[in-house]
Amino acid sequence: MSLFQCSAVDAGHVSGPLCSDLCQQSNIHLGKCLTTVPDKKIYDGTWHGQNIILKVNMSWFEEFQDQQKVTDSDVVSSYHNDVSSRVNTLFGDCTQCKKLASRLVLLGDGNSDGSVTAAEARSFISLLQHIEPVMLMALNESKHTVDFYGYCGGLYMVEKLPFVASNAFRDNWEFADLAFLPDGFEPLANMFNHNLGNVLDAAILSILYVSTIFDNMLTLTDYPMFRTFFQSYITSRREKFDFAYSLLDAALEVSVTPYGLIQSCDLHLGNYGITNTSTVKLIDLDLTYPHVLLQTLLKEKKCVSDLECFVGSSESCWSDCDTRTGTCKSLLGLQDVHTICEGLFPIIFRHPNMLDPMSYNITCLNKAIRYLGVLCSKLPVVYSERELRYNILAVKRGLKSIELKQNEEC
């Protein structure tokens, strides 16, 4: 496997619960590469016939090399303290932090034999330095984060979801997506490409307009295969609301945890997946931070203006610059509920279902969603679990009110 040198496992330098499946038993099969960024590799694959995602931060190897400079005895003797220290850096002195540290200590015992070797300690402590795997392990009991299956050194495995939200709510549709059509429909696809180009903008497409392309005789929905395609890709009104509710549920469960508040600093639809049972899950936690760590990172930043005071995406996790001290303040300007309500809801509810464009008044709905965004912008940034829970549930009630009024008024 190009992602990982099994020779290091065979030599006893690298360890982890998945190393046997990866290097000895060949139960893990690599698929296609899903990213082009040089500092992180992501592949799909299978494990015992199950679809999975494999990830590795390339900087893990640097962390591991630093660990190799420490003697075996020192690595083993400091293992418990190193795990506890990492938990404290992330979450502070929370009431459940000792319980979390104990759980992580056990995860570092790669072969579950009751003792931790130097190779196991080095492999695991190096992995804990990366925010996504440690957050996945901490939140692995949540139904709104992808399941964490294990690791081998810096390579870790997570659940693969069947749908990504950015695909379900995208605006543009490429006719390459019509590859399911038999050869006999190729002239029809070519006609679409000639008339509309390679990209179909859902914002301007209507069944009436498409019917003119068919000389006012045919519609897309007369073709069962087209109906199947659009039903697979175009979300209905019911699906939009269900997704929005589950998105708020995910924000609540991921933000309010036994270890304190957590915030995503790169919140967009591409970071959410959808299960076959329509549950929304966070699939990318690279920039998901506990409040304790996030506030520390902000305070450590030097600044001369507010533009320099952010972590991750400048639109998600930002604060103000204290020009007297030349450092960023730790008080945040936004939380996930603001980003979802003001940024994601307008995207989710932007267009009607092309199969039933008159099923609801899109203008009326858009106005209601924009008004909800205005109300959300007035929600204060809070730092207690009770207050954050209240804010998220208030938005959910507002969304439910919009849905009910849509049935009555729009």
C-alpha positions in Angstrom: 0.0 0.0 0.0 1.5 3.3 -1.1 -0.2 5.2 1.8 1.7 3.2 4.4 4.9 1.1 4.6 4.0 -2.2 6.1 7.7 -2.9 6.6 7.6 -0.5 9.6 4.8 -2.6 11.0 6.6 -5.9 10.4 9.7 -4.4 12.1 7.7 -3.6 15.2 8.1 0.2 14.9 4.5 1.1 14.1 1.4 -0.3 15.7 -2.4 -0.1 15.8 -5.5 -2.3 15.9 -5.9 -2.2 12.1 -2.3 -3.1 11.3 -3.0 -6.8 11.1 -5.9 -6.3 8.6 -3.8 -3.9 6.6 -0.4 -5.6 6.4 -0.8 -9.3 7.3 -4.3 -10.4 6.4 -4.9 -8.0 3.5 -8.5 -7.3 4.6 -8.3 -3.6 3.7 -8.4 -2.9 0.0 -7.6 0.6 -1.3 -9.9 2.3 -3.8 -9.6 5.7 -5.5 -7.9 8.8 -4.2 -10.5 11.5 -3.1 -8.2 14.4 -2.5 -5.3 16.2 -4.2 -4.0 18.2 -1.3 -0.4 17.1 -0.5 -0.6 17.3 3.3 -3.5 14.8 3.7 -4.4 11.6 1.7 -7.9 10.3 1.6 -9.0 7.1 -0.2 -12.1 5.1 -0.3 -11.9 1.3 0.0 -13.3 -1.8 1.5 -12.8 -3.6 4.8 -14.2 -7.1 5.2 -16.6 -6.1 2.3 -17.7 -2.9 4.0 -17.2 0.5 2.3 -14.9 2.7 4.2 -12.8 5.8 4.0 -9.0 5.8 4.8 -7.2 9.0 5.8 -3.7 9.9 6.8 -2.1 13.2 7.7 1.3 13.3 6.1 2.6 15.3 9.1 2.0 12.3 11.3 5.3 10.9 10.1 7.1 14.0 11.4 5.3 13.6 14.8 6.3 10.0 14.8 9.9 10.8 14.1 10.0 13.2 17.0 8.6 10.4 19.2 11.4 8.1 18.0 13.9 10.4 19.6 12.6 9.5 23.0 13.8 6.2 24.6 11.4 3.3 24.7 11.3 3.4 28.5 10.5 7.1 28.6 7.8 6.8 26.0 6.1 4.0 27.9 6.4 5.6 31.3 5.0 8.9 30.1 2.2 7.4 28.0 -0.7 7.9 30.5 0.5 11.4 31.3 0.9 12.3 27.6 -2.7 11.2 26.8 -4.1 13.1 29.8 -2.1 16.2 28.8 -3.5 16.1 25.3 -7.1 15.8 26.6 -6.4 18.8 28.9 -5.1 20.9 26.0 -8.2 20.1 24.0 -11.0 20.3 26.6 -9.4 21.8 29.7 -10.4 20.4 33.1 -13.9 19.2 32.3 -15.9 16.9 34.5 -15.7 14.0 32.1 -12.1 14.5 30.9 -10.6 11.9 33.1 -13.1 9.4 31.8 -12.2 10.4 28.2 -8.5 10.1 29.0 -9.0 6.6 30.4 -10.9 5.6 27.2 -8.2 6.9 25.0 -5.5 5.2 27.0 -7.2 1.9 26.2 -7.4 2.7 22.5 -3.7 3.1 22.5 -3.3 -0.5 23.4 -3.3 -1.6 19.7 -3.5 -5.4 20.3 -5.6 -5.1 23.5 -3.3 -7.3 25.5 -3.5 -5.1 28.6 -0.1 -3.4 28.2 1.2 -0.6 26.0 4.5 -1.0 24.2 6.8 1.7 23.0 5.6 1.2 19.4 2.0 1.4 20.5 2.6 4.6 22.5 4.6 6.3 19.8 2.0 5.5 17.1 -1.0 6.6 19.2 0.5 9.7 20.8 1.5 10.9 17.3 -2.0 10.3 16.1 -3.6 12.3 19.0 -1.7 15.4 17.8 -4.1 15.6 14.8 -7.4 17.2 15.5 -9.7 15.0 13.3 -8.8 11.5 14.7 -8.8 12.6 18.3 -12.2 14.4 17.9 -13.6 11.3 16.1 -12.5 9.1 19.0 -13.9 11.5 21.5 -17.2 11.8 19.7 -17.4 8.2 18.5 -20.6 7.5 20.5 -22.4 10.4 18.7 -24.9 9.4 15.9 -24.0 12.6 14.1 -20.3 12.0 13.4 -18.9 9.3 11.1 -17.9 6.1 13.0 -14.2 5.7 13.8 -13.2 2.1 13.1 -9.5 2.2 14.1 -6.0 3.0 13.0 -2.6 1.7 12.0 0.0 4.3 12.9 -1.1 7.5 11.2 -3.6 5.8 8.9 -7.1 5.8 10.3 -10.4 4.4 9.0 -13.9 5.9 9.2 -17.4 5.1 8.0 -18.2 5.9 4.4 -21.7 7.5 3.9 -23.7 7.0 0.7 -24.5 10.7 0.2 -22.7 14.0 0.6 -24.9 17.0 1.3 -23.2 19.3 -1.2 -24.2 16.9 -4.0 -27.8 16.7 -2.8 -28.2 20.5 -2.8 -25.9 21.5 -5.7 -27.1 24.0 -8.3 -25.3 22.6 -11.3 -25.9 19.2 -13.0 -23.4 17.8 -15.4 -24.8 15.5 -18.1 -22.0 13.1 -17.3 -24.4 12.2 -14.5 -26.7 10.7 -17.2 -24.3 7.9 -17.9 -26.9 5.4 -16.7 -28.8 6.0 -20.0 -28.5 3.3 -22.7 -26.8 4.0 -26.0 -30.1 4.7 -27.7 -30.5 7.9 -25.6 -27.1 9.3 -26.7 -28.6 11.6 -29.3 -30.9 13.0 -26.6 -28.0 13.7 -24.3 -26.2 15.3 -27.2 -29.2 17.5 -27.9 -29.2 18.7 -24.3 -25.5 19.5 -24.5 -26.0 21.4 -27.7 -28.9 23.4 -26.4 -27.9 24.0 -22.8 -24.2 23.4 -22.7 -22.5 20.9 -20.4 -24.0 22.3 -17.3 -27.6 22.6 -16.5 -28.5 25.4 -14.1 -31.3 24.2 -11.8 -32.2 27.8 -11.0 -33.4 28.5 -14.6 -34.7 25.0 -15.6 -38.5 24.4 -15.5 -40.5 21.6 -16.9 -42.2 24.1 -19.2 -38.9 25.3 -20.6 -37.6 21.8 -21.2 -40.9 20.8 -22.9 -40.2 23.5 -25.5 -37.0 21.7 -26.4 -39.1 18.6 -27.0 -41.3 20.6 -29.4 -44.0 20.9 -26.7 -44.7 17.2 -27.0 -42.6 15.6 -24.3 -41.4 16.3 -20.8 -38.6 14.9 -18.8 -40.9 13.3 -16.4 -42.5 11.2 -19.2 -39.3 9.2 -19.2 -39.1 6.8 -16.2 -35.3 6.9 -16.3 -35.2 10.7 -16.2 -37.7 10.6 -13.3 -35.4 8.2 -11.5 -32.4 10.4 -12.2 -34.0 13.6 -10.9 -35.6 11.9 -7.9 -32.1 10.7 -7.0 -30.5 14.1 -7.3 -33.3 16.7 -6.8 -34.4 17.0 -3.2 -38.1 17.4 -2.4 -39.6 20.0 -0.1 -40.1 17.3 2.6 -36.4 16.2 2.2 -35.2 19.7 2.5 -36.9 20.3 5.8 -35.9 16.8 7.1 -32.3 17.5 6.3 -32.5 20.9 7.9 -33.9 19.4 11.1 -31.2 16.7 11.2 -28.6 19.3 10.5 -29.7 21.2 13.6 -29.7 18.0 15.6 -26.2 17.3 14.4 -25.2 20.9 15.5 -26.7 20.3 18.9 -25.1 16.9 19.5 -21.7 17.8 18.2 -21.6 21.3 19.8 -22.8 20.3 23.2 -20.8 17.3 24.4 -19.9 15.7 27.8 -16.5 17.4 27.4 -17.7 21.0 26.8 -18.6 23.0 23.8 -17.3 22.3 20.3 -17.3 24.4 17.2 -16.6 23.7 13.5 -14.3 26.2 11.8 -15.0 25.1 8.3 -18.8 24.7 8.1 -20.2 24.0 4.6 -22.5 21.3 3.0 -19.5 19.4 1.7 -18.6 18.5 5.3 -21.9 16.7 5.9 -22.9 13.3 4.8 -26.3 11.6 4.8 -27.0 8.0 5.8 -29.5 5.7 4.2 -31.9 6.5 7.1 -31.5 10.3 6.4 -29.4 11.0 9.4 -27.0 13.9 8.9 -23.4 13.2 10.0 -20.3 15.4 10.1 -17.7 13.7 7.8 -14.8 16.1 8.0 -13.5 17.2 11.5 -10.1 18.6 10.5 -11.2 22.1 11.7 -13.5 21.1 14.5 -12.3 22.4 17.8 -13.3 22.3 21.5 -14.0 25.8 22.7 -11.1 25.6 25.2 -8.6 24.9 22.4 -10.2 27.3 20.0 -10.0 30.2 22.5 -6.4 29.4 23.2 -5.5 29.4 19.5 -7.2 32.8 19.1 -5.5 34.3 22.1 -2.1 33.1 20.8 -2.6 35.0 17.5 -0.8 38.3 17.0 -2.8 40.9 15.2 -3.0 44.5 14.0 -6.6 44.2 12.7 -9.7 42.0 13.1 -8.9 40.4 9.7 -6.1 38.4 11.3 -8.2 37.0 14.1 -9.7 33.7 12.8 -9.0 29.9 13.0 -9.9 27.7 10.0 -12.3 29.6 7.8 -12.4 33.3 8.4 -16.2 33.2 8.1 -16.7 30.6 10.8 -14.4 31.1 13.8 -13.3 34.7 14.2 -12.9 37.2 17.0 -11.8 40.8 17.3 -8.3 42.2 17.6 -7.3 43.8 20.8 -5.1 46.6 19.4 -3.8 47.5 22.9 -2.2 44.1 23.4 -1.7 43.2 19.7 -3.4 39.8 20.2 -6.8 38.4 19.3 -9.6 38.2 21.8 -10.9 34.9 22.8 -14.6 35.8 22.5 -16.0 34.4 19.3 -18.1 36.3 16.8 -20.2 33.3 15.6 -21.2 29.8 16.4 -22.3 26.9 14.3 -26.0 27.7 14.7 -25.4 31.1 13.1 -23.5 29.7 10.2 -26.2 27.0 9.6 -29.1 29.3 9.9 -27.7 32.3 8.0 -25.4 30.5 5.5 -26.6 26.9 4.8 -30.4 27.2 5.1 -30.6 29.7 2.1 -28.7 27.2 0.0 -30.8 24.2 1.1 -34.1 26.0 0.3 -33.0 27.9 -2.7 -34.7 26.0 -5.5 -37.9 24.0 -5.9 -38.0 20.4 -7.0 -38.0 20.4 -10.8 -40.4 17.4 -10.9 -43.0 19.4 -9.0 -42.1 23.1 -9.3 -45.6 24.3 -8.2 -45.6 22.2 -5.0 -44.8 25.3 -3.0 -44.2 29.0 -3.4 -40.4 29.3 -3.5 -40.5 33.1 -3.2 -42.6 32.9 0.0 -40.3 30.2 1.4 -37.2 32.1 0.6 -38.5 35.2 2.3 -39.3 33.1 5.4 -35.9 31.6 5.4 -34.2 35.0 5.1 -36.3 36.3 7.9 -35.2 33.3 10.1 -31.6 34.2 9.2 -32.2 37.7 10.5 -33.5 36.4 13.7 -30.5 34.0 14.0 -28.1 36.9 13.5 -29.5 38.4 16.7 -28.8 35.3 18.7 -25.9 36.0 21.1 -22.7 33.9 21.2 -23.0 31.9 24.4 -20.6 29.8 26.4 -22.8 27.5 28.4 -24.3 24.3 27.3 -27.7 25.3 28.5 -27.7 28.6 26.5 -26.4 27.0 23.3 -29.0 24.2 23.5 -31.7 26.8 23.9 -30.5 28.8 20.9 -30.4 25.7 18.6 -33.8 24.5 19.7 -35.2 28.0 19.2 -34.0 27.9 15.6 -35.5 24.5 15.1 -38.9 25.8 16.4 -38.6 28.7 14.0 -38.0 26.3 11.1 -40.9 24.2 12.1 -43.1 27.3 12.2 -42.0 28.1 8.6 -42.9 24.6 7.5 -46.4 24.8 9.0 -47.0 28.2 7.5 -45.9 27.0 4.1 -48.7 24.5 4.2 -51.2 27.2 5.1 -50.1 30.4 3.3 -47.6 29.7 0.6 
